[in-house]
Amino acid sequence: MPRIRQPVFPELEKQILMHGIKKKDIAVLLDISTHALSNKLTGRVDFTFSEIEKIAALFPDMHWEALFERTKNEQGDGNTPLNDD
């Protein structure tokens, strides 16, 4: 039986669902494939700061840090690097 993973960015996932935004549309906004977006949402690949800014703009009532806060088991040492563009 497959193990169900908690989302790495639970608030972001929640807001995407609540606003009815399709992940495909976020991938288009970021000019990346849906597979690349999946890798970022699962924490396999880091978001760049410009990607964070674009996604945060979809949720103007939320601070970007709240959207991209990682789950406790995904936080590690708190030094998650961001890729610069």
C-alpha positions in Angstrom: 0.0 0.0 0.0 1.5 3.4 -1.0 2.5 5.8 1.7 0.6 9.1 1.7 3.0 12.0 2.0 2.2 15.3 3.7 2.6 18.3 1.5 6.0 20.0 1.8 4.3 23.4 1.5 0.9 22.8 3.2 -0.3 26.4 3.2 0.5 26.9 -0.5 -1.3 23.6 -1.3 -4.2 24.8 0.7 -4.4 28.2 -1.0 -4.1 26.6 -4.4 -7.0 24.3 -3.6 -9.2 27.0 -1.9 -8.7 29.4 -4.9 -9.4 26.7 -7.5 -6.1 27.4 -9.2 -4.9 24.6 -11.5 -1.3 23.5 -11.0 -1.0 23.5 -14.8 -1.7 27.2 -14.8 1.0 27.8 -12.2 3.4 25.9 -14.3 2.5 28.1 -17.3 3.0 31.2 -15.1 6.4 30.0 -14.2 7.2 28.9 -17.7 8.1 25.4 -16.5 6.6 21.9 -17.1 4.0 20.5 -14.8 6.6 17.8 -13.9 9.1 20.5 -12.9 6.4 22.2 -10.8 5.7 18.8 -9.1 9.4 18.5 -8.3 9.4 21.9 -6.6 6.1 21.3 -4.7 7.5 18.0 -3.4 10.8 19.6 -2.3 13.0 17.7 -4.7 14.0 21.0 -6.4 14.0 24.5 -4.8 11.9 27.3 -6.1 13.8 30.4 -7.3 13.0 33.7 -5.7 11.4 35.0 -8.9 9.1 31.9 -8.9 8.2 32.5 -5.3 7.3 36.2 -6.2 5.1 35.1 -9.1 3.2 32.5 -7.0 2.9 34.9 -4.0 1.3 37.4 -6.4 -1.6 35.0 -6.9 -2.4 35.3 -3.1 -2.0 39.0 -2.3 -3.6 38.5 1.2 -0.9 36.1 2.2 2.8 36.7 3.0 5.1 34.7 0.9 6.9 33.2 3.9 3.6 31.7 5.1 2.9 30.2 1.7 6.3 28.6 1.5 6.7 27.4 5.1 7.8 23.8 5.0 6.2 21.1 7.1 8.1 20.3 10.3 9.6 17.1 8.9 10.8 18.9 5.8 12.4 21.8 7.5 15.8 20.3 8.2 18.1 22.8 9.7 16.1 25.8 8.5 18.8 26.8 5.9 16.8 25.9 2.8 18.6 27.7 -0.1 16.8 29.5 -2.9 18.2 29.5 -6.4 18.8 33.0 -7.7 17.7 33.8 -11.3 
